[in-house]
Amino acid sequence: MVKPTSITNNIRTLRFMAGEMTQAELAEKVGLTRQTIIAIEQGRYSPSLEAAFKIAQTLGVGLEEVFQYSPQAPKQ
């Protein structure tokens, strides 16, 4: 089982706002695979800092508009 990350994102929404960009187009522009973009969008994988900046730049927004960090509360 894959542990969900504490990083959430708005990539899917922002892709559509950027001319309905596909996952494949975003992946090509930032130098990642489509599978990696899918995993990031679904919160199954946290991108490197460099990849996060590339994604934000490609989508034409600031990093904080794409990614949000919300630490998970400890389980009791």
C-alpha positions, 0 to 999 in steps of 0.5 A, spaced: 500 500 500 502 506 498 502 511 503 499 518 501 503 524 501 502 530 505 502 534 499 496 536 495 496 539 489 491 543 484 495 540 477 488 537 474 485 544 475 490 548 473 492 544 466 485 545 464 485 552 465 492 552 461 488 551 455 486 544 457 493 541 457 494 534 457 498 530 462 502 528 456 503 535 454 505 537 461 510 531 462 513 533 456 514 540 458 517 539 465 521 532 463 517 527 467 513 521 464 506 521 464 505 516 469 509 520 474 504 526 473 499 522 474 502 519 481 503 526 483 496 529 481 493 523 485 497 524 491 501 518 491 508 521 489 511 528 491 515 531 486 522 533 487 523 541 489 526 542 482 520 538 478 515 542 483 518 549 480 518 546 473 510 544 473 508 551 476 512 555 471 509 551 466 502 552 468 504 559 469 502 560 476 506 560 483 509 554 486 504 555 492 498 555 487 500 548 485 502 545 491 500 545 498 503 542 504 498 539 510 501 535 515 497 529 517 495 529 524 498 523 528 493 517 529 491 516 536 
